[in-house]
Amino acid sequence: MTQEQCTHRNNVQSTEKPHVYKVGIYGWRKRCLYFFVLLLMILILVNLALTIWILKVMNFTIDGMGHLRITERGLKLEGDSEFLQPLYAKEIQSRPVMFPKPVLVILESSHGVHARGKMLEVKSSSGKLLFSADDHEVVVGAERLRVMGAEGAVFSNSVETPHVRAEPFKELRLESPTRALSMVAPKGVQIQAEAGDIQATCRSDLRLESKDGEITLDAKKIKLLRLPEGKASPSGTRQTVFEVCVCPNGKLFLSQAGTGSTCQISNNVCL
């Protein structure tokens, strides 16, 4: 190639404009990208603000949340609490528990429910004591204690009460199936039936004893049934009138009445 040809080619290349290639996003695509980035930043800020607000309201700390604290022995709950669903726990320790609203408390366990404390008290909404238990005694403050079991209530020791009565229109029964039944009172025992009879039945002897006083039978009619009858005199006639005789040992028997006493004649019953 000659020198003139090279000079002409260089002049032609220098007169042509260079080509520029743009790299990136321009126009409406760039504006949409900036809009989505701004929207994402706003959402992040709102989410962060809501998270901080929830942490502040719920009082989240390293030890727990709100009145709930995590300790080495378990969970500790302070203040007023409300459980909307069943609470499952192995052991519950608490200070006095109060329910401002009527609620149903159910303690259920397949291995039994144990309560431990110095004193257990149950009070009504008005503050009246319904039940109390401690190491010395158990107090039932309700107006009526009802035992629904078929076998009733069993007490290993004595029961002290000023009054025992049955429900209206039901009978009261005191029974000792295998041993004796004793009623002891230093100032007297009174048995009274205002609208019925008093019946005493036994298989062996029925004994009425007064050591220092007397036994009084006060009634319009006194019947002594099934008394033994003394042997009548052979010469005497059969009568329907008898006199009551008493043996030296206190035994009573009947003897046919006569013009005089016939007890001496019919005292063969005393033998």
Salt bridges, closest charged atoms under 4 A:
GLU78 OE2 - LYS76 NZ 3.56
GLU121 OE1 - LYS123 NZ 3.97
GLU167 OE2 - ARG146 NH1 2.92
GLU167 OE1 - LYS170 NZ 3.34
GLU175 OE1 - ARG173 NE 3.07
GLU209 OE1 - ARG207 NH2 3.12
GLU229 OE2 - ARG238 NH2 3.26
